[in-house]
């Protein structure tokens, strides 16, 4: 039986996101071009007001940095989107900026997870796209400076590390930050031949999985010294979300059988204990990791990635049902709130930070089914963004999805993910080959070239 399940899983993988890709909505090319124009509108604001900084604040037209020294978050994160959109001139200027200005020899303490998915992932993608070895050298330098995070009794990583001294901080982490590292560190290992990168990141992923409950779920926070859970809340939102994403994608990218086995066990537990039906819509609740008892009926912008992961892994039926719920959440207010109580359609947290996950799910469902309903969804989301978030200088987050009051921030993931997934949703499917390319959780494309 186990052998049959493995064969079936492989067959589902081979056909998923490959068939049904020819049908496109009328005006798809024009929509893709419109997304490209909005990318340039926002990128020009960055160039004009924040060139060489981490990002731009669109309302005050001022630059911002995460740390005392810039790590060029927006240029590194946006580069792969430029390449996919065919913005060759902008890409060349951005590559020159990165290669001439980016340095990690800085006395700054960074969050390992964020720098891994944005900067390390972006540099690796740039190397694979351009063949420029300096990008790989930068990635290797950064990877080496991040390695001290894994020096804990369990191998679970610290949250923060100083890039110059290697000093680490914070002894409590979560599945997302500890388990969303193998795609980047593993790719770095394959491209440099330094297996320590793969070994350290995979060990952290396995140690998390080993500490799952008897019913197969993980909690929300964990002590990296003892391995004891400090929160038993289990869900698909922030602090956990991308842990599950990487279990599947690491098998897809590396062919790692351990990751496949961990994914199959984990998705079975999720589909057993989290689904919750309210007024005909299916959601995934927050539950206790040990009992499966429902704690909260909460969904939100971060959780909205999950239909895409379900579709990508071959579970189209559940993916379609859950994306309907995503769409309900978005359309109820004209744009999604960060957190939503689906039991009574009320807001838990009213901001919208330009998140991409609902577009990501629409993209995967379109690629995996060929159904243009998902392009229609994406068109509505794009129109909402332009109506409520567009400014004369890029796009602004929302403080409140009801009043549509804007907030003076445009994160790098707006370039890396939100606009990329919208563009790919409308562009010809052959724009990217999902059979050999895997997106990290920041949507930086990495290819199986080894």
Residue pairs with C-beta under 8 A, 6 or more apart in sequence:
5 264
6 260
9 260
9 264
9 314
12 313
12 314
13 252
13 313
13 314
15 314
16 311
16 312
16 313
16 314
16 316
16 368
17 311
17 312
17 364
17 367
17 368
17 434
18 434
18 435
19 370
20 368
20 369
20 370
20 371
21 367
21 370
21 429
22 370
22 429
23 370
23 371
23 372
24 372
24 375
24 426
24 428
25 31
25 372
25 375
25 376
25 379
25 426
28 375
28 426
28 427
29 426
29 427
31 375
31 379
31 382
31 426
32 423
32 426
32 427
34 382
35 382
35 419
35 422
35 423
35 426
36 85
36 87
36 423
38 385
38 386
38 390
38 395
38 419
39 81
39 82
39 85
39 87
39 415
39 419
39 423
40 87
40 90
41 390
41 394
42 58
42 394
42 395
42 410
42 414
42 415
42 419
43 78
43 90
43 415
45 56
45 58
45 61
45 393
45 394
45 410
46 55
46 56
46 74
46 78
46 394
48 61
48 393
49 56
49 61
49 62
49 63
49 393
50 56
50 57
50 62
50 63
50 64
50 74
51 97
52 63
52 70
52 72
52 97
52 101
53 63
53 64
53 65
53 70
53 72
53 74
54 63
54 64
54 65
54 66
54 70
54 71
54 72
54 73
54 74
54 412
55 63
55 64
55 73
55 74
55 410
55 411
55 412
56 62
56 63
56 64
56 74
56 393
56 394
56 410
57 63
57 64
57 408
57 409
57 410
58 391
58 393
58 394
58 395
58 396
58 408
58 409
58 410
59 391
59 393
59 396
59 406
59 407
59 408
60 408
61 393
64 409
66 73
66 110
67 106
67 108
67 109
67 110
68 106
68 107
68 108
69 106
69 108
70 101
71 102
71 104
71 110
71 115
71 119
72 97
72 98
72 101
72 102
72 119
73 118
73 119
73 412
74 412
74 415
75 94
75 97
75 98
76 98
76 102
76 118
76 119
76 122
76 123
76 126
76 412
77 118
77 119
77 122
77 412
77 413
77 415
77 416
77 442
77 444
78 94
78 412
78 415
78 416
79 91
79 94
79 95
79 98
79 122
79 125
79 126
80 122
80 125
80 126
80 129
80 416
80 420
80 443
80 444
80 445
81 415
81 416
81 419
81 420
81 423
81 443
82 88
82 90
82 91
82 94
83 91
83 129
84 420
84 423
84 424
84 427
84 431
84 432
84 445
85 423
95 126
95 130
95 132
98 123
98 126
98 135
98 138
99 132
99 134
99 135
99 138
102 138
104 138
104 141
104 142
104 145
104 163
105 163
105 164
106 163
106 164
107 162
107 163
107 164
107 165
108 162
108 163
108 164
109 160
109 161
109 162
109 163
109 167
109 169
110 160
110 161
110 162
110 163
111 159
111 160
111 177
112 146
112 149
112 157
112 158
112 159
112 160
112 161
112 177
112 181
113 159
113 176
113 177
113 180
113 181
115 142
115 146
116 146
116 180
116 181
116 184
116 185
117 180
117 184
117 440
117 441
117 442
117 444
118 412
118 413
118 416
118 442
118 444
119 142
120 139
120 142
120 143
120 146
120 184
120 185
120 188
121 183
121 184
121 440
121 442
121 444
121 446
122 416
122 442
122 444
123 135
123 136
123 138
123 139
123 142
124 135
124 136
124 139
124 184
124 187
124 188
124 191
124 444
124 446
125 444
125 445
125 446
126 132
126 135
127 133
127 135
127 136
127 139
127 191
128 191
128 445
128 446
128 447
128 449
129 445
136 191
136 192
139 188
139 191
140 188
140 192
140 194
142 163
143 185
143 188
143 197
145 161
145 163
145 164
145 166
146 161
147 196
147 197
147 200
148 158
148 161
148 166
148 167
148 168
149 157
149 158
149 159
149 160
149 161
149 168
150 157
150 200
150 201
150 203
150 204
151 158
151 168
152 158
152 171
152 224
152 225
153 224
153 225
153 226
154 207
154 224
154 225
154 226
154 227
155 200
155 203
155 204
155 207
156 173
156 178
156 204
156 207
156 208
156 222
156 224
156 227
157 173
157 177
157 178
157 181
157 204
157 224
158 168
158 169
158 170
158 171
158 173
158 224
159 169
159 170
159 172
159 173
159 177
160 168
160 169
160 170
161 167
161 168
161 169
162 168
171 223
171 224
171 225
172 221
172 222
172 223
172 224
172 230
173 221
173 222
173 224
174 220
174 221
174 222
174 239
174 240
175 208
175 218
175 219
175 220
175 222
175 239
175 240
175 243
176 238
176 239
176 240
176 241
176 242
176 243
177 239
178 204
178 205
178 208
178 222
178 224
178 243
179 204
179 205
179 208
179 242
179 243
179 246
179 247
180 242
180 243
180 245
180 246
180 441
181 201
181 204
181 205
181 246
182 198
182 201
182 202
182 204
182 205
182 246
182 250
182 254
182 259
183 246
183 249
183 250
183 253
183 438
183 440
183 441
183 446
184 201
184 440
184 446
185 197
185 198
185 200
185 201
186 197
186 198
186 201
186 202
186 250
186 253
186 254
187 253
187 446
188 194
188 197
189 195
189 196
189 197
189 198
189 199
190 198
190 254
190 449
190 450
191 449
191 450
202 250
202 256
202 258
205 243
205 246
205 247
205 250
205 259
205 262
206 258
206 262
207 227
208 218
208 222
208 243
209 218
209 247
209 262
209 266
211 218
211 222
211 227
211 229
212 218
212 266
212 269
212 289
213 219
213 232
213 234
213 289
213 290
214 290
215 269
215 272
215 273
215 289
215 290
215 291
215 292
216 265
216 266
216 268
216 269
216 272
217 234
217 269
217 270
217 273
217 287
217 289
217 290
217 292
218 234
218 240
218 243
218 289
219 229
219 230
219 231
219 232
219 233
219 234
219 289
220 231
220 232
220 233
220 234
220 235
220 239
220 240
221 229
221 230
221 231
221 239
222 228
222 229
222 230
223 229
223 230
229 289
232 288
232 289
232 290
233 286
233 287
233 288
233 289
233 295
234 240
234 273
234 274
234 286
234 287
234 288
234 289
235 274
235 284
235 285
235 286
235 287
235 298
235 303
236 244
236 270
236 274
236 284
236 302
236 303
236 306
237 286
237 298
237 299
237 300
237 302
237 303
237 339
238 302
241 302
241 303
241 305
241 306
242 305
242 441
244 263
244 266
244 267
244 270
244 306
244 309
245 305
245 309
245 441
246 259
246 441
247 259
247 262
247 263
247 266
248 259
248 263
248 267
248 309
248 312
248 313
249 438
249 439
249 440
250 256
250 259
251 257
251 259
251 260
251 263
252 438
253 438
253 446
253 448
254 448
263 313
267 313
267 315
270 284
271 318
272 292
273 287
273 292
274 284
274 285
274 287
275 282
275 283
275 284
275 285
276 282
276 283
276 284
276 285
276 294
276 297
276 342
277 283
278 297
278 342
278 343
281 321
281 324
281 325
281 328
281 342
282 318
282 321
282 322
282 324
282 325
283 297
283 299
283 322
283 325
283 342
284 299
284 303
284 306
284 322
285 294
285 295
285 296
285 297
285 298
286 294
286 295
286 296
286 297
286 298
287 293
287 294
287 295
288 295
296 341
297 341
297 342
297 343
298 339
298 340
298 341
298 342
298 348
299 325
299 329
299 339
299 340
299 342
300 329
300 336
300 337
300 338
300 339
300 340
300 348
300 349
301 336
301 337
301 338
301 339
301 352
301 353
301 355
301 357
301 358
302 338
302 355
302 357
303 357
304 326
304 329
304 336
304 355
304 357
304 358
304 360
304 361
305 357
305 360
305 361
306 322
306 361
307 318
307 319
307 320
307 322
307 323
307 326
307 361
307 364
307 365
308 319
308 357
308 360
308 361
308 362
308 363
308 364
308 365
309 364
310 316
310 318
310 319
310 322
311 319
311 320
311 361
311 364
311 365
311 367
311 368
311 369
312 364
312 368
316 365
316 368
316 369
319 361
319 364
319 365
319 368
320 365
320 369
322 361
323 361
323 362
323 365
323 374
323 377
325 342
326 336
326 358
326 361
327 358
327 377
329 336
329 337
329 340
329 342
330 336
330 358
330 380
330 381
330 384
331 380
332 340
332 345
333 347
333 401
333 402
334 384
334 387
334 388
334 401
334 404
335 352
335 384
335 385
335 388
335 389
335 398
335 401
335 404
336 352
336 355
336 358
336 401
337 347
337 348
337 349
337 350
337 351
337 352
337 401
338 348
338 349
338 350
338 351
338 352
338 353
338 355
339 347
339 348
339 349
340 346
340 347
340 348
341 347
341 348
347 401
347 402
350 399
350 400
350 401
350 402
351 397
351 398
351 399
351 400
351 401
351 407
352 389
352 397
352 398
352 401
353 397
353 398
353 407
353 409
353 411
354 385
354 389
354 395
354 397
354 410
354 411
354 413
354 414
354 418
355 413
355 418
356 413
356 414
356 417
356 418
356 420
356 421
356 443
358 381
359 378
359 381
359 417
359 418
359 421
359 422
359 425
360 417
360 421
360 443
362 374
362 375
362 377
362 378
362 381
362 421
362 425
363 374
363 378
363 421
363 424
363 425
365 371
365 374
366 372
366 374
366 375
366 378
366 425
367 429
367 434
374 425
375 425
375 426
378 422
378 425
378 426
379 426
381 422
382 422
385 395
385 418
388 398
388 404
388 406
389 395
389 396
389 397
389 398
389 406
391 406
394 410
395 410
395 414
396 406
396 407
396 408
396 409
396 410
397 406
397 407
397 409
397 410
397 411
398 404
398 405
398 406
398 407
399 405
399 406
399 407
413 442
413 443
416 442
416 443
416 444
417 442
417 443
420 443
421 443
424 431
424 432
432 445
436 447
436 448
437 445
437 446
437 447
437 448
438 445
438 446
438 447
438 448
439 445
439 446
440 446
